[in-house]
Each structure stands twice: as structure tokens, then as C-alpha cells.
């Protein structure tokens, strides 16, 4: 590794291998994995490092769609998981770090995806135009617990990050707030 960027690049959690078949032969690309969030429908976030050639090849493979590529995530302990990227709702960013070291970040644009599974991220999401339930910031711990219990907020399998999927609609949030107010778990004067 080039000494000018050594120490600025975080430890790689494992390896990512992308494979695709173009009708004539298989193509493979391997990159160092730094963060990844996986759900039942594929990868929601992936942060990797590799050479310019490998990063460009990976982007081409991802854009082919889930039926045309296979993504294998290899952990340092030797375990691995096969999955894919969903197409049509991805943000793909690549950035040159130094000479032949490139950073590739692929993130889902799914509106239900929370790149951070923090209370602040949940608060910001519930205060967006998508939801109309009036609420106070102090209710977030109660709402998180209620949504997780009912399977409406589901943490993704993550390495190097903490992400979730929020399946709740406004009616679900309304029901949670109503229940919390009726049981005394949350109060209007909590702020």
C-alpha cells in the first residue's frame, strides 16, 4: 500500500467478490470490504476499496442487475454469504484516494432504508414528509422499542455500520403513539 494513504484507510472487515457471466465466460472482481449492511432482499450498503480497474469492473457488474451478478462476502473467519444488489434504487459513488486506490460506496435509495440505526436517524425519518404523526423527541426510545417488537423496524445484518429498515406507515406510528399515551409510557409534557 502506498505510504501516503497508509493509516488513513480503516481495517478491511473481509473481502467482497463479484462474479458475472457475459454469455461467453465468467468474470470475477475482488475488493476489500470495510462496511456492509445486508437484508433479506440483498445488500443495502457496501463500502469497499480496490484498484481503479477493479472498482470500475464492480460498478459495471452491479449495474447488470441481480439476475446477472453474484456477490459473495467473505469474513476474516472464513465464513461467507452469497447475495446480490437490487437494481434501480442504488447510489453508486467512487472516489480516487491515491494513485491506484479507489473507494467504492454503493447504497440503497429505498425510502425505508435507514443508513444509521440511531435514535437521531429514526427521529429525522419520523419527522419527514412521509409521516404525519405529531410527536416529541423524547418518545423515540418508546417508539423504537414498539416498532422493533412489532417487526416494523428491523436491524440489518451489518459489518462496520449499523443500519435498519423501517416498514412502518403513518397509521402504525399513530397506533404506537396512541397506545403509549393511553398506557402512560409516553406523556405530552415529556420534553
N, C-alpha and C positions, 0 to 999 in steps of 0.2 A: 504494500500500500504506500502511496505517496506520503512522505513525511509531512507535507504541508496540511494534510487533512487528517492525519493520524491523531486520534484522541478526540476529534470533534465528531466522529461518527459513532453512534451508540452500538453496543454489542448486538450482534445478529442473533436472534432467537432461534433461528433454524434456516432452512433452505426452501425456496419455492421452485417447483419445476412445472413449467407449462409445456404441454405437448399438443400438437395438432397434426392432422393428416390433410394434405393438399390434393389428394386424388392420386398422387404418384408415390409419395413417401412421407414418413413421419418426420416432424421437426420438433426439437427439444430446446428449451432455454432454461437455465438455472440462474436464480438470483438469491442474494442473501435477504432473509425476511427479518424485519425489525418490528412490525406490528401487524396484527391481523384480527379481524372480527368475522366470525362465521355463524350463519344461521341455517335453518332448515332449507332455505331457498338459495343458498350459495354464499359467496363472500360479499361482505358489506364494506369492508375497508381493508386495504393492503398497503403496507409501506415496505419498499424493498430498495436494495442498492445493487448496481451491476454496471457492466461496461455499456457504453453508448449503443453498441451493436445489439447486445442482449436486451436492453431496455426497449429499443425500437422494435425488435422482433416480438417481445412480450406484448407490447401495445397492439401490434398487428393481430396477434393470436387472440387477444381479449376481444377485439372488435369483430372477430369472426362469429362470435355468439357461443352460447353454452353447448349447442349440438356439434360445434366444430373444434372445441378445445377441452382439454382436461387439465385441471390444476391440482397438483399434489403438494401438500405442505408437510415438510419433514422437520420433526423436532430433534433437538440435540440428543435426546434419549433413544433415538432410533424409531420412535412411533411416527406414523404419518396418517394423513386423511386426504381422501380424494374429493374434490368438489369442483365448482365452476363459478364464473361470474355471470350474473344476469345481464342481459344486454338492454340497451335503450335508456337506462337510467343511471349511467355511470359518469363520474367526473374523472378524467384521466389527466394527471399532471406529471410532467417530467422536468427535472432541473439538473443542469450540469453542476457538479460540485467541484471537480478539478480534473483536468486532462481527460482521462477515460473513466471517471467515476460519476455515475448518474444516479439520482434518486427518483424513484417512480412511486407515485401515490395514486391509488385507484380507490374511489369512494362512491358508494351508492347515493343517488339523489332521491331515493324513496322518501317521501314526506313522513313516513312513520319511523324512519331510522334516526336514532339519537347517537351521533358520533361519540358523545360523552354521556355516561350514565350517572351523572352527578345530579344533586338536588337542584343546582342552578340551571342545568340544561333542561331538566323536567319543568321547572318553573317557567323558563323562557318559552318552551314549547306550549305549555298550557295557557300562556298569556298571548299566544299568536292568534291571528285571524281565524285559524281553523277551529278554535274553541271559543264558546260564548259564555261559559260558566263564570260568574263573578267569584273571586276567591282572594284569600290573603296568603302572603308568602309563608307565614307560619304554619299553614295547613299542609305544606308539601310532604313532610315526613309521614303524616297520616295518609295522604293520598297515594304516596309511593307504596306504602305497605298494603293498602286496599287494592290498588291496581295489580301489584305483584301477586297477591293472594288469589285474585280472580283471573289471573293469566292474561291481563290486559297490558302489562308492562313486563317484557321478557328480556332478561340479560342474554346477550350473545356469548358464544364461546370465544374468548379473547386471549390474545398474547400481546403484551406490550401496550395495551389500551383497555378501556372499559366502555363498552357500547351496549345499546339496547334497542328493542323495537317496541313502539307504543301503538297498540292496537285499539285503544280506547277512542270512542266518539264522544261528542258533547253530551249525549244522553248518559253515557257511562260515568262521566265526570259529575254531571248533575246528580245522579243517583248516589255516588260516593259522598258528595258534599252534604246532601240531604240526610243520609244515614249518619254521617259524622256529627252533624248539628243535632239530630234527634237523640243520639246516644250520649252526647256531651263530649265526644272525643275531640271535637274542634269547637271553637267558640268565635263569635264575631268580634269580640274585643281582644283577640289574641295578639295583635300586633304591638 
